[in-house]
């Protein structure tokens, strides 16, 4: 490593390591609708790190086109974070993807790729140990291993996908260090343990991704030999092999669909609901990270406008903000322009060739293939560790590529001009840093309020101070509105704040808080409208219908009371509980009272 690259490389590696640990062990997903989860603000450190790496790496010396394009992208991102409210730090998924890109950007110019990969594999080994201990615990206690095997990722399906995604880099590292027979033995042992844990967890998506990744790996290693053999076969045999493979794939898909039918129906519901709106934002999409705002409205509208939706759709509907198909969601968020750009980038990544780094490039591309396969039936781009790995591997593919995609930049472009261009990008990255730190501190102060906010009147002053800083954070506005609504005299202000929250954040809690605030103001028609929306969004939940029933009772609308009560008693019970029983009893009581009121009065 050259001395001039030592500092930026240490800075890059020293930021990638804690970020990846943060994603694997603490901040795992970027689609959180829980009010108290705002960990994306902690990634604000990516801005000064990326600016320092960009300034010290001297990318203007690299005459490849991407080396010049990346500073421009960083410049545009910095200005967007500074000037936009919708696409700034409060946009959880959008900012997480941007931060991952900023942290991985230095991999294009700087050494240290093997250190980063070794660290990824070390974390992978830790996850294998955690999974093995969890499997032992499940076998020892007789618990269901398909739910208990989670590593540190809090979800067995995500853990399964993680095992498949990380496996190619782990095998490559074992073959390189120590290499030889020992390396092959270690690689086989790691693969056996990972596949064993994956089978025990039983994820359908991981099975498909493993099969596709293995097939791609076999083709990458023996593709020329396989192609030469196939050329000697008659066309009938080749067609027969293709049809047999297609039939096997169809049979496998049918079997996997039937393994967890209710889960599969939930995915079909989301695709049908989102598919009905494909033309709404065809060219440019809803905007990065904005799908989670639109989808709840679409799902509520579907159940409102469909007279008799399939019972499986009703039972599988939940408070969801992702589609379990990243490519449909990418189209919905970025339109045909974004999906087309992504497709071109993936073609470029997967067609890279290198003779000097052939084995590493194959492992990198197999990691990308595994993530892409998971994207058809899961949400890898919303699992932060997967997103980070995916972006790092894409950058490495560009870095290792030897088959030139575009000619180098013409020499007449002055080096000083490029240097000024890079330093403008550095400055653009630093400009939103103050805003990010300010919002991070505000979030910290907000979370420190905790339960005191329910009792301490001084919390109102704290909320008022934080409001100008976090006025575009829908979660904060929801919490602030709930606090205001505790006092009937502040319900008018609560409604204003909660309506602002709805403009940037859609959740059951936001809608229910808004309904409660309207009810306290005596505006029962608005309260009923919001509670009816929650019932449409979550048609299998009993509590929202009970709240709607009480609202109509307060309005004195006996006809709608009867209608809601009958709906409650007709609803199928997904999970029996005391709460469900109480709601059903309340509905029966409401119907009895309604019947008694309808009886003719006898005169004495």
C-alpha positions, 0 to 999 in steps of 0.5 A: 500500500502506498503511503499516500493511500494509508490515511484515506484507506484507514478512514474508509475501513475504519468507517465500514467496520462500525457501520456493518456491525451497526447494521448486523447487530443493532439497526437491522431494517430500514422500514420501521414504522415504530415511533421510537425507531429513528436510528438512521440519523446515526449514519450522519457520520457517513458525510464527513467520512465520505468527504474526507475519503473523496478529498484524500483519494484524489479521484481526479487522477483516475481517468475512468468515467465512473471515477468522475461520475461518483463525485458528481453523484456525491455532490447531488446527494449533498445538495439534496440532503441540504435543500430537500425536506422529503428526501433528507435524513427523515426519509429512512430508507432513502438515507440508509441507501445513500449512506451505504453508498457514501461509505462504500464509494472509497472502495473504487479507488483505494486498497483494502478490499481484502481487509473489508472482505475478511471482516465481513467473513469474520462477522459471518463466522460469528453468525454461524456460531450464533445460529449453531447455538440457537439450533442446539437450544431448539433441539434441546428444548423441542422448540420450532427451529424455523422461528428460533434460528435468527442469528442476530438478525431477529428474523429466521428468513432474513438469517437464512438469506444472510447465510446464502448471501455471505457464503461466496465471499467466505468460500473465496477467502478460505481458498485464498487464506490459507489456500490449498487443501486446508482452504478447500476443507475449510470452505467445504466445512463452512458451506456445510454448516451454513446450508445445514442451518439454512435447511433447519430454518426452512426459508423458501427464498433462501432455497431459491437463492442458494440454487440460483447462486450455486448454478451461477457459480458452477457456470462461472467455474465450468461454463466453457466446458459445459458450453463445449459439451452442449455443442456436441448434443443434438438440439432435441436433447438440449430442448429436452433438458431445458423443458425438464429444467423448466418443469422442475422449477415450476414444480419446485415453485408450487411446492414452496408456495404450498409450504406457507400458503398464508405467507404466500397469499400475503405477498400476492395481496401486496403485489395485486394492490401495488400492481393496480397503481402501476400507471400512477407514477409510471415514469419517475415513481413515487420517489425514493423511500416514499412507497411506504407512505403510499402503500397503506392508502392503496391497501385501504382503498382496495378493501374499501372498493372490493365488495367481497375480497378473498378470505385469504387476502383479508386474513393475511393483510397487515401493517406492511410497508414493503412488497416482498418483491424489490423490483416491483417496489423499485418500479413503484418508487423510481418509475421506469427510469429508475428500474431501467437504470438499475437493470443497466447497472446490474448488466454492467456489474455481472458482465465484468471480467478480470484475469488477475482477480478472476476468483474474487470477481466471481465471488463478488458477482455471486454475492450480487446474484444471491441478493438479486434472487432474494429480491424476487420474494423478500426484501434484501434492499430493506435489510441494511446489512444486505444493502451494504454488502450489495453496494460494496460488491457492486463497487468492487465489480467496477473496481476489478473490471478489466474489460473496458466498458467506456474509453478513458476520459480524453487527456485534454480535460485539465487536471486542475479543473477536475480537482476543483470539481472534486473539491466542490463535491467534498464541500457539497457533502459537508454542507448538510452535516450540520443539519444532520447533527442538529437533527440527530441531537434533536432525536436524542433529546426527544427520546430522552423525554421517554415516559416523563412526557406523559406526566411532566408538563415541562415536556411541552416546552421540550416538544415545542423546542424540538418541533422546528428541527423535526417538523418533517419527521412524521414519527416525531409529529405523531408522538408530539400530537399524542402528547398534545391530545392528552389535554383536551384544551390542546386537542386543536393544536394536536389535530394540526400537528397530527395532520402534518404527520400524515403528510410524511408518515402513514401508520395505524398509530398516526391515524388512530391518534388523529381520530382520538384527537378529533373525537375529543374535539367533538368532531365525530364525523372526522374521527369516524372517517379516520377509524374507518380507514384503519378498519379498511387498512387492517380488515382482520383486526378487531380493535379498530372496528370496536373503536369505530363502533364506539364512535358511531355510538357517540354520534347516535348513528344507530344504523352504522352501529348495527352495520359495524356490530354485524361486521364484527360478528361475521369477522373470522378470528385469526388468533383467538384472544380475550380481547377478541372475545370482549369486542364480540361481546360488545358487538352483541350488546350493541345489537341487543340495545339496537333491537330493544330500541326498535321494539314498539313502545307499550303505553300504560 
